[in-house]
Amino acid sequence: MSEKVQPTGNGPEEEDGPVPCKQAKVDESDKLSTLNFDSPTALFESLISPIKVETFFKEFWEQKPLLIQRDNPSLATYYQSLFRFSDLKRLCLQGLYYGKDVNVCRCINGKKKVLNKNGKVHFLQLRKDFDQKRATIQFHQPQRFKNEFWRIQEKLESYFGSLVGSNVYMTPAGSQGLPPHYDDVEVFILQLEGEKHWRLYSPTVPLAREYSVEPEARIGTPTHDFILKPGDLLYFPRGTIHQAETPSGLTHSTHVTISTYQNNSWGDFLLDSISALVFDIAKGDVALRTGIPRKMLMQVETPVAAKRKVSGFLRTLADQLEDRKGLLPSDMKKDFVMCRLPPYFLENGTDLLEPAEKFPTLDSTIRLQFRDHAVLTAGPDESQSDEAPQMMAYIYHSLKNLRQAHMMGKDEETQLYGLRFPLSHMDALKQIWSGSAVPIKDLKLHTDEEKSNLAISLWTECLIQVF
């Protein structure tokens, strides 16, 4: 069953009963926000309030839906400010395109009918399709245009360590945009405008790895049936079958779907890291370097003897892995850093990051900043192609990522930013990565020149504060 939370007053919390829904103070200077942006953890805590984080991950995450109905006017006002139907008119003037930025669709007889035009989106046409064809308007990745979504999703990406996307759905009264389906992401629904009637069904594929439409005849009866109103939040795990419609006789509905943990399972991690692990261990294990039997690749089925051989190799890898300090860097890690949102820095009165005015000298003290947006790892020197690569220390960061390219697929605008150092610099980098202030003179390097050059490199990339 889902957890339905209703406000019960401002009294003390009862250990075994529902948690009271506390009224959050509204700061008009902070765009009505009732969320706590002090840290990624604080943001997530305020997002699912009054449910406790420990309760959420113990009872709901990847397990079952959670419904939070708050009846909180302050929160409803804030949710409504995130995205309104009227925002589309201004956004269309910035240049939106069908397919890339906007989809227009409607569920008819259990099937999705796409009503997109070609090329550039014009608001008057959207309004016409919305009013006359009762079509749902799906606006892709609003964090590219709306600052508050950038602010929320950047914190959530730091909290989950996984990409966080979003889509806004605007559906007229008496209409449904999508047929029953399930997704391959963990989903958080925030109801922004109007009301939406939701029905959830038991998964046919728990924790699904792909999107799929499910026919009505297969899904059975709903396990959950409810109405979302502004300020309400709904969570459900990937694989949860769902459908939603705007009730007749009411105004239109607007909600945002915030999603995460796509291709972020143990299976994905193993697929990503095992190849590098095998390559590394094979350097010292001649058995892994011996050839496979002649013509084995030409056979219809893998011979039993070969399967046993592979099983033995896997046991050897498992035994050796226990004694290793860590897996080699994975493409998952690089992809996350390369594709995620840059830090939200508009609150500092600027729309770009530049190195601090104070230049680091040997007498300076430095401290790492934007730690949530940078990873420190080791890997082979990719620039050495004609000889055995040496291990290097790598720093990858997302400080220069383009917000406009977020969740839009890899293209020429997406690249990996970072720095490369000799592996002998790893201990000094770990000093900085501890988060404490470190005098440059105390860095664990052999010469003052190395210490200064390391600090200057990090300063140039906006990765350190200088005192």
Salt bridges, closest charged atoms under 4 A:
GLU13 OE2 - LYS22 NZ 3.40
GLU13 OE2 - LYS52 NZ 3.60
ASP30 OD1 - ARG151 NH2 3.25
GLU62 OE2 - ARG238 NH2 2.82
ASP87 OD2 - LYS146 NZ 3.09
ASP101 OD1 - ARG144 NH2 2.86
ASP129 OD2 - LYS117 NZ 3.28
ASP129 OD1 - LYS133 NZ 3.79
ASP131 OD2 - ARG127 NE 3.03
GLU148 OE2 - ARG151 NH1 3.35
GLU154 OE1 - LYS155 NZ 3.85
GLU154 OE2 - HIS373 NE2 2.72
GLU157 OE1 - ARG340 NE 3.68
GLU157 OE2 - HIS406 NE2 2.71
ASP183 OD2 - HIS181 NE2 3.58
ASP183 OD2 - HIS242 NE2 3.25
GLU186 OE2 - ARG238 NH1 2.55
GLU193 OE1 - HIS252 NE2 2.99
GLU214 OE1 - ARG218 NH1 3.07
ASP225 OD1 - HIS197 NE2 2.60
GLU245 OE2 - HIS197 ND1 3.47
GLU245 OE2 - ARG199 NH2 3.84
ASP268 OD1 - ARG209 NH2 3.02
ASP280 OD1 - LYS283 NZ 3.73
ASP280 OD2 - ARG324 NH2 2.54
ASP335 OD1 - LYS410 NZ 2.87
ASP363 OD1 - LYS441 NZ 3.04
ASP381 OD1 - ARG420 NH1 2.82
GLU382 OE2 - LYS334 NZ 2.97
ASP448 OD1 - LYS451 NZ 3.98
GLU461 OE1 - HIS397 NE2 2.52
GLU461 OE2 - LYS400 NZ 3.24
